[in-house]
């Protein structure tokens, strides 16, 4: 939660399989001293990520957006990882590739160009699912022969650290006039969870 001037706070709950049973109470406890009508937008990770967590997060964000009549801005998990890493380490190059394990031995991959100082992020290669071979080939064939061994970020765990990056990227979208209607905020699974 942030006023984007001088008050930003966040909290992460490790609810595991109990997320749907406890998330509402966690939010009720977290909101004060603000109240629901104080909210002006909702930021949510749209994935890729775990199917159940992504689904529950999106449903919750869309429901709140609909009931409060405020924008819901769905942000790529890979974009949030790239933004978080770049904002933590200014020595990383402006172009960052992010990969995340997917099902069936595949990976999610994307390439972003980031300028934290100017608060700009651009997807050079939007989130998609690759075989490992196709992803390596994509990185090798990418303009300027993108150096895999140094700047590839592997998002394998602890994605909760990107929560403020998700909010920041949503705020950037909102400032650019992207007033995401709740019905337009959709999850990105990339793969069907039961494909064989």
SULRAPE-V79606 format. One record per residue. N is the residue number from 1. PHI is phi in degrees with one decimal (none if undefined). Layout:
BEGIN
n = {N/N}
phi = {PHI/PHI}
END
This chain:
BEGIN
n = {1/2/3/4/5/6/7/8/9/10/11/12/13/14/15/16/17/18/19/20/21/22/23/24/25/26/27/28/29/30/31/32/33/34/35/36/37/38/39/40/41/42/43/44/45/46/47/48/49/50/51/52/53/54/55/56/57/58/59/60/61/62/63/64/65/66/67/68/69/70/71/72/73/74/75/76/77/78/79/80/81/82/83/84/85/86/87/88/89/90/91/92/93/94/95/96/97/98/99/100/101/102/103/104/105/106/107/108/109/110/111/112/113/114/115/116/117/118/119/120/121/122/123/124/125/126/127/128/129/130/131/132/133/134/135/136/137/138/139/140/141/142/143/144/145/146/147/148/149/150/151/152/153/154/155/156/157/158/159/160/161/162/163/164/165/166/167/168/169/170/171/172/173/174/175/176/177/178/179/180/181/182/183/184/185/186/187/188/189/190/191/192/193/194/195/196}
phi = {none/-153.8/-97.5/63.1/-125.0/-142.2/-137.3/-130.2/-144.0/-147.4/-150.7/-121.9/-114.6/-93.8/-94.1/53.4/-73.7/-93.6/-55.6/-69.0/-81.7/-117.8/-61.5/-63.5/-66.9/-60.0/-67.4/-59.4/-72.8/-81.2/-57.4/-57.2/-85.3/-76.0/-128.8/-53.7/-65.4/-73.4/-69.3/-112.2/-161.3/-124.3/-106.1/-144.2/-75.7/-93.3/108.0/-70.5/172.9/-63.1/-59.0/-67.3/-62.8/-63.8/-62.0/-65.5/-60.6/-66.2/-62.8/-62.2/-63.0/-65.3/-64.1/-63.2/-59.7/-65.8/-69.6/-92.5/55.7/-129.6/-64.9/-118.8/-109.5/-89.7/-115.8/-62.1/-60.9/-66.4/-63.6/-64.6/-63.8/-60.7/-62.9/-60.1/-63.3/-66.9/-69.5/-84.7/-139.3/-66.8/-80.2/-64.9/-67.3/-67.5/-100.5/-128.3/-99.4/-127.0/-127.0/-141.0/-58.2/-120.8/-75.7/60.2/72.3/-101.4/-134.0/-86.6/-144.1/-160.2/-128.9/-124.5/-108.8/-128.6/-128.5/-63.8/-59.2/-93.2/54.5/-127.8/-140.7/-135.7/-79.1/-83.6/-140.3/-65.2/-51.1/-158.5/-98.1/-130.7/-72.3/-58.4/-65.6/-66.0/-65.3/-61.1/-63.8/-60.0/-66.2/-67.9/-90.1/-63.5/-48.0/67.5/44.8/-43.4/-77.1/-57.5/-65.4/-111.3/-114.7/-77.4/-103.4/-102.7/-92.0/-115.1/-160.7/55.4/-69.5/-61.2/-64.9/-88.8/-58.5/-73.1/-67.6/-60.4/-63.7/-62.4/-65.5/-64.6/-63.4/-60.8/-60.6/-62.1/-63.3/-86.8/88.4/-83.8/-95.8/-50.8/-70.9/-53.2/-72.1/-88.7/-85.3/-120.1/-72.4/-116.6/-93.1/78.2/-141.3/-76.4/-65.7/-119.3/-62.3/-113.1}
END
